[in-house]
Amino acid sequence: MYFQIIDSNEKCLKVFSSGEFEDYQENSNLTRTWRHSIQLSNRDDIDYAFLYSKDGNIHSMCPGFVQESWEATSGRVSAFTKSISTSGCDLQNNCIYDFIPANFLRDFLSDKQAIIRHTFESEERPRHYDILRKAHIVTEEMNAKLNLYDGELKRTNYNIFGTKTGRLSNAKAGIPILTMKKEDRRLLQPTNDLFMELDFNAAELRTLLALSGQHQPEEDIHEWTAKKANMNREDIKKRTFAWLYNPEASDSLLERFYDRKGIKDRFYDKSAVKTPFLRKIETDERRALNYIIQSTSSDICIEQAYKLRELFKGCRTKICYLLHDSVILDCAKEDAQKCFTAKKIFADTTFGQYRVNASIGKNFGEMKKL
């Protein structure tokens, strides 16, 4: 049955379904909605119309028979929302539906429900729905939680549709974690007791190895390559990255260890990349390998973060930030053992055991490796 959580504030439990407002029940038969909310964190059976869209924009999914009414009702509710925000109403301790007249809200939600129904009935489920769903749930829950940035409680604004490859973006965020200058990282502080960062060692090189069917080295991957090439670590690291990201570069030494051509031939069909996570990304040959590696590496990180979300359900510890190849936990002292267990879980990927570096700190700019 179709339903909508009306307010993303986890304290607000009213939902709209079948034209009526009711209290949300976890054991209900409500299973189809527009997007994830933190109130749904214990539900694994929800289907999200948001993920059937190309860009997450509900307006672009509106069918013609609802268009005129939707423009009116969504415009009216948008105006109410702006005035509520401008007037300084306390939405941390109150719910949006307490401020909007019930008849206006009902008209808006009825139109929205018509769009949701039409989306499910007219659009095919994306082939990469599984990884989209994991990314959506993890990012929506991160976006809903307040984090300390420069002494103030602010939010992230992760967008799973912001890049061609599926890597996350966070435009117009209160906490611009993905574009933050290195010197500003110290402004990020935990709301619990300690940050822990779990960071894949050379994630994209490990993905390159994994996609060619090779075993993951237990050691630092640049050390591993250096030994095989009989070179020092820093020289081989520079040489490897110069070669990896330049499709026109040739290096017979590195090509003994990393099958760049074989991977491109396997996952690129002359018009689009098709990744192991079932993403299809249109591109030219020059960018094909980069898209395969970047998209797959990002999705591996998202998949592992989703596993950590399961580990910390019901705990004060939370996933507060997700970078392209690392996750930052805001750890509570009572969850210390689970935080260390998290390293093992994060390392255990579908593509083998990735080496993971763990760091802790009282702010994100001063982290010490464990």
C-alpha positions as CSV (number, residue, x, y, z in Angstrom):
1,M,0.0,0.0,0.0
2,Y,1.1,3.5,-0.8
3,F,2.0,5.9,2.0
4,Q,4.0,9.0,2.9
5,I,6.0,10.0,5.9
6,I,4.9,13.7,6.3
7,D,7.9,15.0,8.2
8,S,11.5,13.6,8.2
9,N,11.9,14.6,11.9
10,E,12.1,11.2,13.6
11,K,9.8,12.4,16.4
12,C,7.0,13.0,13.9
13,L,5.1,9.8,13.3
14,K,2.1,10.9,11.2
15,V,1.7,9.3,7.8
16,F,-0.7,9.9,4.9
17,S,-2.3,6.9,3.3
18,S,-5.5,6.3,1.3
19,G,-6.5,9.9,1.8
20,E,-6.2,9.8,5.6
21,F,-3.7,10.9,8.3
22,E,-2.8,8.2,10.7
23,D,-0.1,7.2,13.2
24,Y,2.7,5.2,11.6
25,Q,2.9,1.5,12.7
26,E,6.1,-0.5,11.9
27,N,4.1,-3.7,11.4
28,S,1.7,-2.2,8.9
29,N,1.2,-3.2,5.3
30,L,2.5,0.2,4.1
31,T,5.3,-0.7,1.7
32,R,5.5,1.9,-1.1
33,T,6.5,5.5,-0.7
34,W,8.5,8.3,-2.4
35,R,11.8,8.3,-0.4
36,H,13.4,6.9,2.8
37,S,12.9,8.6,6.2
38,I,14.7,7.9,9.4
39,Q,11.3,6.6,10.8
40,L,11.7,3.6,8.4
41,S,15.2,2.6,9.7
42,N,13.9,-0.8,10.9
43,R,12.0,-1.6,7.7
44,D,13.7,-3.7,4.9
45,D,10.6,-4.2,2.8
46,I,10.0,-0.6,1.6
47,D,10.1,0.2,-2.1
48,Y,11.1,3.8,-3.1
49,A,9.7,5.5,-6.1
50,F,12.5,8.1,-5.8
51,L,14.9,5.5,-7.1
52,Y,12.8,4.9,-10.3
53,S,13.4,8.5,-11.4
54,K,16.5,9.7,-13.3
55,D,17.4,12.5,-10.9
56,G,15.3,12.1,-7.8
57,N,13.0,15.0,-8.9
58,I,9.4,14.3,-8.2
59,H,8.2,17.1,-10.5
60,S,9.8,15.3,-13.5
61,M,7.7,12.2,-12.7
62,C,4.4,14.0,-12.6
63,P,1.9,12.6,-15.2
64,G,-0.2,15.0,-17.3
65,F,-3.4,14.3,-15.6
66,V,-2.1,15.5,-12.2
67,Q,0.1,18.4,-13.6
68,E,-2.2,21.4,-13.1
69,S,-3.3,20.3,-9.6
70,W,0.2,19.4,-8.6
71,E,1.6,22.8,-9.6
72,A,-1.0,24.5,-7.4
73,T,-0.9,22.2,-4.3
74,S,2.9,21.9,-4.3
75,G,3.3,25.6,-4.8
76,R,1.0,26.4,-1.9
77,V,2.7,24.0,0.5
78,S,6.1,25.3,-0.6
79,A,5.0,28.8,0.3
80,F,3.8,27.6,3.7
81,T,7.1,25.8,4.3
82,K,9.1,28.9,3.5
83,S,7.1,31.1,5.7
84,I,7.4,28.6,8.6
85,S,11.1,28.6,8.1
86,T,11.4,32.4,7.9
87,S,9.3,32.9,11.0
88,G,11.8,30.8,13.0
89,C,9.3,28.1,14.1
90,D,11.0,25.3,16.1
91,L,10.9,22.3,13.7
92,Q,13.3,20.3,15.9
93,N,10.6,19.9,18.5
94,N,7.5,20.3,16.4
95,C,6.2,18.8,13.2
96,I,5.6,20.5,9.9
97,Y,2.0,19.2,9.8
98,D,1.3,21.2,13.0
99,F,1.7,24.4,11.0
100,I,0.0,23.7,7.7
101,P,-3.8,23.6,7.4
102,A,-4.9,20.0,7.1
103,N,-7.0,20.6,4.0
104,F,-4.0,22.1,2.1
105,L,-1.8,19.3,3.2
106,R,-4.3,16.6,2.2
107,D,-4.6,18.0,-1.3
108,F,-0.8,18.2,-1.7
109,L,-0.3,14.6,-0.4
110,S,-3.1,13.2,-2.5
111,D,-1.4,14.6,-5.6
112,K,1.9,13.4,-4.5
113,Q,0.5,9.9,-3.9
114,A,-0.9,9.9,-7.4
115,I,2.6,10.7,-8.7
116,I,4.1,7.9,-6.6
117,R,1.5,5.4,-7.9
118,H,2.0,6.4,-11.5
119,T,5.8,6.0,-11.1
120,F,5.5,2.5,-9.8
121,E,2.9,1.6,-12.5
122,S,4.7,3.1,-15.5
123,E,8.4,2.9,-14.8
124,E,10.7,-0.1,-14.9
125,R,12.7,-0.8,-11.8
126,P,16.3,0.2,-12.5
127,R,18.7,-2.8,-13.0
128,H,21.0,-1.2,-10.3
129,Y,18.2,-0.7,-7.8
130,D,19.9,-2.7,-5.1
131,I,23.0,-0.4,-4.8
132,L,20.8,2.7,-5.4
133,R,18.6,1.6,-2.5
134,K,21.6,1.1,-0.2
135,A,23.1,4.5,-1.1
136,H,19.7,6.2,-0.7
137,I,19.1,4.7,2.8
138,V,22.6,5.4,4.1
139,T,22.7,9.0,2.8
140,E,19.1,9.9,3.8
141,E,19.9,8.8,7.4
142,M,23.2,10.8,7.4
143,N,21.4,13.8,6.0
144,A,18.8,13.6,8.8
145,K,21.3,13.7,11.7
146,L,22.9,16.8,13.1
147,N,26.7,16.9,13.3
148,L,29.1,19.4,14.8
149,Y,30.8,21.7,12.3
150,D,32.7,24.8,13.6
151,G,30.8,24.6,16.9
152,E,27.3,24.5,15.3
153,L,25.0,21.6,14.7
154,K,24.6,21.2,10.9
155,R,23.6,18.6,8.3
156,T,25.1,17.1,5.2
157,N,23.2,17.1,1.9
158,Y,24.4,14.0,0.1
159,N,22.9,13.4,-3.4
160,I,23.0,10.0,-5.0
161,F,22.1,11.4,-8.4
162,G,24.7,14.2,-8.5
163,T,27.4,12.5,-10.7
164,K,27.4,10.4,-13.8
165,T,29.2,7.5,-12.2
166,G,27.1,7.3,-9.0
167,R,29.8,8.8,-6.8
168,L,28.1,10.9,-4.1
169,S,27.9,14.7,-4.3
170,N,26.8,17.2,-1.6
171,A,26.0,20.6,-3.2
172,K,24.6,23.3,-1.0
173,A,25.3,21.4,2.2
174,G,25.6,22.8,5.7
175,I,28.6,20.5,6.0
176,P,30.4,20.4,2.6
177,I,32.3,17.2,3.5
178,L,33.1,16.2,-0.1
179,T,34.6,19.5,-1.1
180,M,36.0,20.6,2.2
181,K,39.5,22.1,2.3
182,K,42.0,20.0,4.3
183,E,42.7,22.7,6.8
184,D,38.9,23.0,7.6
185,R,38.6,19.3,8.6
186,R,39.6,20.2,12.2
187,L,36.2,22.1,12.4
188,L,34.4,18.7,12.3
189,Q,34.0,17.3,15.7
190,P,32.0,14.2,17.0
191,T,28.7,14.6,18.8
192,N,29.5,11.5,20.7
193,D,33.1,10.6,22.0
194,L,35.4,10.0,19.1
195,F,35.7,9.9,15.3
196,M,36.9,6.7,13.7
197,E,37.7,6.7,10.0
198,L,37.9,3.5,8.1
199,D,39.7,4.0,4.8
200,F,40.4,1.6,2.0
201,N,44.1,1.3,1.1
202,A,44.4,2.4,-2.6
203,A,40.7,1.5,-3.3
204,E,40.8,2.0,-7.0
205,L,43.9,-0.1,-7.5
206,R,42.4,-2.8,-5.4
207,T,39.2,-2.6,-7.6
208,L,41.4,-2.9,-10.7
209,L,42.9,-6.1,-9.3
210,A,39.5,-7.4,-8.2
211,L,37.9,-6.9,-11.6
212,S,40.7,-8.9,-13.3
213,G,40.1,-11.8,-10.9
214,Q,43.3,-11.3,-8.9
215,H,43.8,-12.0,-5.1
216,Q,43.9,-8.9,-2.8
217,P,47.3,-8.4,-1.3
218,E,47.2,-8.2,2.5
219,E,49.9,-5.5,2.6
220,D,49.9,-1.9,1.4
221,I,49.3,-2.2,-2.3
222,H,52.1,0.3,-3.3
223,E,54.5,-1.8,-1.2
224,W,53.2,-4.9,-3.0
225,T,53.7,-3.3,-6.4
226,A,57.1,-2.0,-5.4
227,K,58.4,-5.4,-4.5
228,K,57.2,-6.9,-7.7
229,A,58.7,-4.1,-9.7
230,N,61.9,-3.9,-7.6
231,M,61.4,-0.2,-7.1
232,N,60.9,2.0,-4.0
233,R,57.3,2.7,-2.9
234,E,57.1,6.4,-3.6
235,D,58.5,6.1,-7.2
236,I,56.1,3.2,-8.1
237,K,53.2,5.0,-6.5
238,K,53.7,8.1,-8.7
239,R,54.3,5.9,-11.8
240,T,51.2,3.9,-11.1
241,F,48.8,6.8,-10.8
242,A,50.3,8.6,-13.8
243,W,49.6,5.5,-15.8
244,L,46.3,4.5,-14.4
245,Y,44.4,7.7,-15.0
246,N,45.9,8.4,-18.5
247,P,44.2,6.1,-21.0
248,E,46.9,7.0,-23.6
249,A,49.8,6.0,-21.3
250,S,51.5,2.7,-21.8
251,D,53.7,0.9,-19.2
252,S,54.7,-2.7,-19.9
253,L,55.9,-3.1,-16.3
254,L,52.7,-2.1,-14.6
255,E,50.6,-4.0,-17.2
256,R,52.2,-7.2,-15.9
257,F,50.3,-6.7,-12.6
258,Y,47.2,-4.7,-13.6
259,D,45.1,-5.8,-16.6
260,R,43.8,-2.5,-17.6
261,K,42.9,-3.5,-21.2
262,G,41.2,-6.7,-20.2
263,I,38.9,-4.9,-17.7
264,K,38.0,-2.3,-20.3
265,D,37.2,-5.0,-22.9
266,R,35.0,-6.8,-20.4
267,F,33.0,-3.9,-19.1
268,Y,32.8,-1.5,-22.0
269,D,30.8,-2.1,-25.1
270,K,31.9,0.8,-27.3
271,S,29.1,3.1,-26.1
272,A,28.6,2.5,-22.4
273,V,30.2,1.1,-19.3
274,K,28.3,-1.7,-17.5
275,T,29.6,-2.1,-14.0
276,P,29.4,-5.2,-11.6
277,F,26.7,-3.3,-9.7
278,L,24.6,-3.2,-12.9
279,R,25.1,0.5,-13.5
280,K,25.1,1.5,-17.2
281,I,27.1,4.7,-17.9
282,E,27.3,6.1,-21.4
283,T,30.8,7.3,-22.2
284,D,33.5,7.4,-24.8
285,E,36.4,5.0,-24.9
286,R,38.8,7.5,-23.4
287,R,36.9,7.7,-20.1
288,A,35.6,4.2,-20.0
289,L,38.2,2.6,-17.7
290,N,38.1,5.6,-15.2
291,Y,34.3,5.3,-15.0
292,I,34.5,1.5,-14.4
293,I,37.0,1.9,-11.6
294,Q,35.6,5.0,-10.0
295,S,32.0,3.8,-10.1
296,T,32.7,0.3,-8.8
297,S,35.0,1.6,-6.0
298,S,32.4,4.1,-4.9
299,D,29.7,1.4,-4.9
300,I,31.9,-1.0,-2.9
301,C,32.3,1.7,-0.2
302,I,28.5,2.4,-0.2
303,E,27.8,-1.4,0.1
304,Q,30.2,-1.7,3.1
305,A,28.8,1.4,4.8
306,Y,25.3,-0.2,4.5
307,K,26.7,-3.2,6.4
308,L,28.0,-0.9,9.1
309,R,24.6,0.7,9.3
310,E,23.2,-2.7,10.2
311,L,25.9,-3.2,12.8
312,F,25.1,0.0,14.6
313,K,21.3,-0.1,14.6
314,G,20.0,0.9,18.0
315,C,23.4,2.4,19.0
316,R,24.4,5.9,19.7
317,T,27.3,5.4,17.3
318,K,26.4,6.6,13.8
319,I,27.8,6.9,10.3
320,C,28.2,10.6,10.0
321,Y,30.2,11.0,6.8
322,L,30.9,8.9,3.7
323,L,33.7,9.8,1.3
324,H,34.4,8.0,-1.9
325,D,36.7,5.4,-0.3
326,S,36.2,5.8,3.4
327,V,33.5,6.0,6.1
328,I,33.7,8.2,9.3
329,L,32.0,6.9,12.4
330,D,30.9,9.1,15.3
331,C,31.7,6.5,18.0
332,A,30.1,6.4,21.5
333,K,32.3,4.9,24.2
334,E,29.8,2.1,25.1
335,D,30.1,0.9,21.4
336,A,33.9,0.7,21.5
337,Q,34.0,-3.0,20.7
338,K,31.6,-2.7,17.8
339,C,33.7,0.2,16.4
340,F,36.7,-2.1,16.2
341,T,34.5,-4.9,14.8
342,A,33.5,-2.4,12.1
343,K,37.0,-2.5,10.6
344,K,36.7,-6.2,9.9
345,I,33.2,-5.8,8.4
346,F,34.3,-2.8,6.2
347,A,37.2,-4.8,4.9
348,D,35.2,-7.9,3.9
349,T,33.9,-6.8,0.5
350,T,32.2,-8.8,-2.3
351,F,35.5,-8.5,-4.2
352,G,37.7,-9.9,-1.4
353,Q,39.4,-8.6,1.7
354,Y,40.4,-5.0,1.1
355,R,43.1,-3.7,3.4
356,V,41.6,-1.0,5.7
357,N,43.4,1.8,7.5
358,A,41.8,2.9,10.8
359,S,42.3,6.3,12.4
360,I,40.8,8.0,15.4
361,G,40.6,11.6,16.7
362,K,38.7,14.3,18.5
363,N,38.3,16.2,15.3
364,F,38.6,15.2,11.6
365,G,41.7,17.3,11.0
366,E,43.8,15.5,13.6
367,M,43.3,11.8,13.2
368,K,45.9,9.3,14.4
369,K,46.3,5.9,12.7
370,L,45.7,2.8,14.9
